[in-house]
Amino acid sequence: MKKNLSILLVLLAMCAFVQAGNQVLIMGKAPQLANKTIAAYTVTDYFSENEKSISPVFKIDDEGNFELKFPLQELTYVTCISNGYKFDLYCIPNKVYTITVAPNDSTLRTKVNTEVYLNYSIKCNDEYDLNKLITQYTYTSDVFFSTHFMKITQRMAYLEIDSLKKATTAKYAPVKNSYFNTYLYYANALLEYECVRTTKKFNRKFMNNIALENRAYVDFFKEFYANKLDRETNTISGEKLLTYINNYKSYTAINNYFRKDTLLTNDTLRALVCINGLYECLYKRGYNNTNILEVLRNASDSCTILALQDIAKQYIIKYNRGKVGTKINLEYTLLNETLDTIALSKYSGKYICLAVGNSRSADYWQEMRLIPRLINLYGRNINFVSLAIDDNYAKTLVLKKQNKYTWPFLNANNAHELLDALNLRAIPSFYILSYDGTLLLSSGSKPSDLLERNIQVLRKGY
């Protein structure tokens, strides 16, 4: 009877979903995530890979069952994130995905703000489902790489890669999915490039068919054109290019410089190489990063293709994460201990001090002992808020109660976008935001070290 009732509830949920239109429903079971929360994200683009939320936060029940329902207009690569763990799948509108998440190897994360991938199986009778096809191909290419590793490293796997390409092309010939066909084309191209490492042949053969919305194309592009702009500045003729970047701040001059490259006659491809190359140079010595950011803004304004404008903007956002002077969105929401949804804007009547940690960090709780004194000194002007990145948020609340702390401790386990915006890399970390969310103090300072000194400096402006 109970089983029949469960089946009926599932059917009713699916019927309601279909009626909603342009929705995706991901139904799953993940016992290791019981009583946690889960949300869906995607990337703004495959170049910057900045993530954005596309669903509300949903509660996983005490048996690990969950349902993620959200609107979707087109094929989208979706990442589902829950308490430091994640899994990915391709979703199309008006489809139901039923999955079972495999047990993870460890119950704890080893890196701050880095999710652990969970394997999963998907219940699907469609042999041409995109997730199935890509999983199959990935397995085939992994086996190929491990089998022919020595020849690949010696750049001698010509015949083997040719055989693989012919075999996969024949195997997937019946597939009438343009995304997968493009994916297969460039995944094979990347594999071939790894094995052969030639250039002109590859540009003519693969690069002029630009597919910005395909992950395999972007992976191939990044590998093929890695550090091209930086390498060019180290040539004799490239001194002029370095001047365009560091002194003139001219995107047009940089773009025109590469017009002489016979492999970059395509305007879109040349612009893409310039934008991606400028972003790479932000992390190399010898460049004026302030000027590079100005050139990227120039590129965003002058590119006629909207997708390239967005990539340039997203690269700027990615580089500026967590830097003083950038703005943090105060509408980011988190859950408090009574499971109420709280936006950071609730605390924006004053400066906001965010203290990020978890129940396992002894350093974090050592620093927490100093917060009551800071509240007494500066509480009129600063709201102190603790963010708990914890697999066991309940334990954090127990420690809060034991220590009789009165300021809010919010559950930041699924505050993925917020933690990315803060560029969180270690705990404990502390941040001070102004009334409008401008970052005044970035990660790393502690109350026992720099934080109180910074608060005193800010206090002069109250």
Buried (B, 14 or more C-beta within 10 A) or exposed (E): EEEEEEEEEBEEBBEEBEEEEEBBBBBBBBEBBBEBBBBBBBBBBBBBEBBEBBBEBBEBEEEBBBBBBBEBEEBBBBBBBBBBBBBBBBBBBEBBBBBBBEEBEEEEBEEBBEBBEBEBEBEBEEEEBBBBBBBBBEEBBEEBBEEBEEBBEEEEBEEBBEEBBEEBEEBBEEBEBEBBBBBBBBBBBBBBBBBBEEEEEBBEEBBEEBBBBBBBBBBBBBEBBEEBBBEBBEEEEBEEBBEBBBEBBBBEBBBEBBEEEEBBEBEBBBBBBBBBBBBBBBEEEEBBEEBBBBBBBBBBEBBEBEBBBBBBBBBBBBBBBBEEEBEBEBEBBBBBBEEEEBEBBBBBEBBBBBBBBBBBBEEBBEBBEBBBEBBEBBEEBBBBBBBBBBBBBEBBBEBBEEEEBEBBBBBBBBBBBBBBBBBBBBBBBBBBBBEEBEBBBBBBBBBEEEBBEBBEEBBEEE
